[in-house]
Amino acid sequence: MATQLSEIKSIISDELNEFSSYFKNALKSNVALFDRISYYIVQRKGKEMRPMFVFLSAKMLGQINEQTYSAATFIELLHTATLVHDDVVDESYTRRGFFSINALWKNKIAVLVGDFFLAKGMLLALDKEHYKVLHICSNAVKEMSEGELLQLEKARKLDIQEAIYFNIIRQKTASLIAPSCSAGAASTTENDEDIEKMRLFGEKLGIAFQIKDDLFDYGSHDIGKPVGIDIQEKKMTLPLIYTLDQVGWSDKRWIKNIVKRYNKDKKKVNELINFVREKGGLDYATQKMIQYRDEALEILHTYPESEARNALEAMVHFTIDRQK
């Protein structure tokens, strides 16, 4: 991998250290149980990619300020809340190699913790009167909820067309990267055109990010989930959607039969994975991923070269080149 995340982080290391204090303070509660769970979450934090997008977008367009920290904290609270809720919905008992909140404290507590994080994020923006950030993040919650419901609705019949697929991931995955970039921009500029451009940059990158995840399901890398897990969960990913669109009625029926009835049969799932490979599903998805990557870079290159812009470009390549 040409660029490591640590290299990109180095140009905003002071900001990320300051952000950690903001985030920890935002998690404080008068209830001891919340504090114990919050501590557990902080100790197992991820790559902090979304706060990085906030700070780099802000830095490219202006001077990082208190509103930038508020935006980064709100985004990370929102991201954490969605992960906690997703683990409940998916009945997942691990997260990044550790026990999930619902595994340790059960579903009801996990749902309440997720709700608490959402409320804290909103109050943080309201208390600071950062209404633009509040609007951006609230819209992201709405988009994610709609995307999740649309996916559940379509998954029942396995009738997701490519246009619907892109609509779903635009709302689900891209809706967190996009507001990270637009909220960061909104914290340092009042230029609506720049804020929208950065939202679109994040959206296109988020779509490329999700396609990369789709491709992992057909690979052999150690990515934290077994190969074929999307098929087991009856998720219609781009390689599978493309393949369904290319084959005849008999093959369509065979594919849908495996996804609906034999999705836990490892042998049949592997047969389907190989079939998708042979029909060009991976090549097509890779081509689409590169297309969205290039469109994101095209938006980025409308801005003058700077340390922050170069770091955002490195983030784009890291997202596409990552191995997990």
N, C-alpha and C positions, 0 to 999 in steps of 0.2 A: 504494500500500500504506500503510495507516494507521500501522503501526508497523514501523520498521526494526529489524533484529536488533541493530544497534549501540546503539540506545536501550535495549533490554532488557539487553544486556551491561553497560551502564554501572553498574547497581546491584550487580553482582558482579565488577567489573573487577579489584579487588585479588585476589579469590579465584581468578579465571581466570589472572592473572599468576603467582600462586603455584603453581597447578595445572600450568602449563607447565613449571616446574622439576621438579615431581614426575614428570611424564610423561617428560621427557627423561632423568631419572635412571633411571627404570624401564626405559628402552630400552638402557642401557649393557650392553656385553658384553665378554668377553675376546677375542672374535674380531673382527678388524679389518673383515671383510666385513659382519658384522652392523651394526657401527657406521656404515659407509658407507651401507648401505641404510636404517638408522634415521634418519640425517641427511636423506637424500632424502625420507623420509616426513614428517618434522617440517617441512621447508621447504614442503611442499605440503599441509599440514593443511586440513581443511574448515572448516565453520561452527562446530564445537564445540557443536552443539546438545545432544548427550547429556550432556556435563559440565555444561552450563547447567541441564538438568533436574535433575541431581543436586544442584547447589548451591542452586537455587531451592526445591526440595522440602525440602531440609535446613533452609534459612533460614526457610521458612514455619512449620516445626514446632519449631524450636529454635535452638541455637547451633552454627554451623559449627565443626568440629574436625578433628583429624588423620584420624579415620575417614572423614569426608566426602571429604577429599583422596584417601584410599586407594580409596574407592568410585568417585570420578570417574576416577581413573587406571586402575583395573581395567576399568571400562566402556569407556573409550577404547581400551585395549589389545585388548579383546574385539572392539570395533567394527572396529579396524584389521585384526585377524587375519581377520575374516570378509570384509572387502573384498579382502584379498590372496588368500584362498582362492577367493572368488567369481570373481575375474579369471582364475584358472587354470581353474576349471570352465567358465566361459563363453567361454574363449579370447579374452578381451578384452585389447587391447594399449594401451588408453588409460584413464586415470582422472582425471576433472576437468580434461581438456585436456592432461594430461601422460602420458608413457609409464608404463604399469603396471609393477609389480615383475617380473612374469613376462616382460614384453617386453624388459626390460633385463638381467635375470639368469637367465631361463629358469624353467620350471615347478618343477623339483625344489627350487631355492633358494627360490622363492616359497612353496612349501608348508612348507619348514622354517622360514622366517621367520614365517609365520603360527602355526605350532606354538610357536615360541619366545615370541611375544607372549602366547599363551594361558597358557603355563607361567609366564611372568613375572607375569602378573596373579594367578594362583593363589598363587604364592609370596609376592607382596606382601601379600595378605590373610592368608595363614598366618603369615608372619613377624610381622605386627602383631596376630595373634590376633583378626582381624575376621571371625569365623566366620559371622555373619549375612550379611554382604556376599558372602562366598565361596559360601554356599548359594544366594543370589539369582542370582549371576552364573553359577554352574555349572548351575543349572536353565535359565537363558537359553540356554546352549550346547546343552543337550539339546533344548529346544523348537525352536530354529532348525534343528537337524539333522533332527528329525522332520518339521518343516514342509517343508523342502527335499525330503526323500525322498517325502513324500506328494504334493507338486506334480509331481515327476518321474513318479511312478507313474500319476497321473491324466492327465497331459499326453499320454501315449502313446495313450490312447483318446479324448481330448477329451470326457470324460464328467464334468467337474467340475460338481457342483450348487452352488447358492448357499451352502448350509450348509457344504459342504466348502471352498469358496473362503474363507469367513470363518475357518474353522478354520486354513487354511494361512497366511493373512496374520496371524492372531492369533499364530501360532507364529513366523513368519519376521520380519515387520517390527515388529509391536507388541512382540515379545519383547525388543527392545533399548531401546525407549522406556519400556516398563513397568518393567524392572529399574532403569533410570536413576532413575525417580521413587521406586520402593520402596527402593532402596539408599540414596538420599539421605535419605529419611525415616528409615530404620533407623539412620542414623549420628547422628541427633539425638533420637530418641525410642525408647522400648522398648514403646510402645503398639502391639500387633499390629493393632488395628483401623485405626489411622491408616496403618500400613505397607501393609495390604491395600487401603485406599481409594486410596492414591497409586499402587499397582500397577495398580488398575482404571482410574484416571484415565489413566495412561500407556498402558494397553492400548487404551482407546477412542480416544485421540488417535492412537495408532499405526495403528489401522485406518483412521481418517479420512485420515491421511497417505498410506497406501497407495492408497486410492481416488483421492486427488488425483493420484498418480502414474499410475494407470490412465487418468484423464481426459486427462493430458498426451499420451498416445499417439494421441489423436483430435483434438488441437489443432494450432495452427500456431506456437506460441511456440518461441523458441530455448531449448530446455531441456537441451541437452547430449546429446540422442539424437534420431535421425531419427523423424519421425512414422510410426507403424506398426511400430516396432521390436519391440513385444511380440508382434504378429501374426507377424512374421518369425521370432521365436524360439519360436513356438507356445505362448505363454503365454495362459492363459485368464483374462482380466480381467473385472471386474464388468460393464461395458457389453456385452461379448460374451456372457457367460453369460446375462444378462437377455434379450438379443435371441434367443438360441437357444431360450429358454424360451417366447418369445412367438410364434414362427413355426411353420409347418407342416412336414411331413416333407421336402418338396421344397427349401424354403429352408434347412432344417437341413443337408441333404446338400450344398447349394451352399456354405454357410459352411464346413463341415468340409473340403470339398474344397480350398478356397482355403488354409485354415490348414495342411492337411497337405501339399498338393502344389504350390501356387502362392504360397507365403508369401514368395518372393523376387521375385515379379512385381509391380512397383510399381503398374501399372495395376489389376490385380486387387485388390491390397491397398487401394488408394484406393476402389475400388468397394465393398469390404466396409466400410470406414470410413464412407462415406456412407450405406450401408444401415443400419448400427448407429445412426447419427445419426437417420435417418428413423423408425426403429422405437422411438425413445425411450430407447435404451440410455444415452445421456449424461445425460438428464434424471433417469432412475432412479438412476444412480450418484451424481449430484450430491445428490439427495434423501437417499440413504443416508449420504453423507459429512457432510452437515449434521446428520443425526440423531445420528451418533456424536460430532460436535463438540459438540452441545448436551448430550449425556449426560456428556461429559468436563467441560464447564463446570458442569453441575449438581453433580457431585461436588466440584469446586473451591469452589463457592459455599457448601458446608457449613462452610467455615472462615471465621473473621473476616477482614475486609478488612485487607490489609497491603501493604507495598511488594512483598514476595515473591509474594504471591497475585496481585496486579495484574500482575506481570511474567509469571507462569505463564499468566494469562489472555491476555496479549499474545502469548505463545508459541503458544497454541492458534490464535489468529487469524492469526498469521504463517504457521503450518503450512498453513492452509487457503487463505490469500490469495496465497501465493507463486506466482511465475510460472515457477519452474524448480526 
